[in-house]
Amino acid sequence: MGKHKKQIEEEAWIGSFLQEHIPEEAISKPVCLSILCFMPIPKSTSKKKVYLMHSDIIKHIKKPDVDNLAKNLLDCMTKTRFWTDDNLVYSLDIRKRYDDGKGPRWIVSLDY
């Protein structure tokens, strides 16, 4: 069973973003990883709900699931030789929320 087209596209997007952040030498130490995903707000959302989403009062509980987001990122980090193996990740914190008005984006932090 192969990957879905959307997953392949997302992995390509993540891989292109990672290119400028890949360390000169692959990380080979234990890693604590934190991911914050700002997800787009549907265009048909009322102004009142947009405000509540921007303020993180309405939580993002729609697809994609956080485990899928994390898996895609970790797989891409392994493929791009960011680290020697994703088993080095000993701690993972991932959150998703709606766009806060600054646009959809991911903030990824590593501590090793």
C-alpha positions, 0 to 999 in steps of 0.5 A: 500500500503506497502513500496518498498523493496529499502525503507525498505532496506534504512531504515534498513541501516539508523537505524543501523547507528543511533544505535550508536548515539541515545541519552540516553534520547529521545530528547523532545525539538525543533530541527533544523536538517541539512542533507548533503547527498553525493551520489555515482557517476555512474561508467560509468561517464567520468573523466571530469564529475567526477571532476565536480561532486566532485567539486559540479559544477554538482549538484545531481538532480537524484533520490532519491528526497531530500524529500524522503531522509529526510522522511526516516531519520526522520521516522528512528529517530522516530522509534529508539526513537531518539526523542519523535516525529518528529514534534519537527523538526521546521527547516530542511535543506537537500542537496544532492551532488555527492561524493566529493572523500571521499565516499558516506555518510550522515552528519547529524547535530542537534541543540536543 
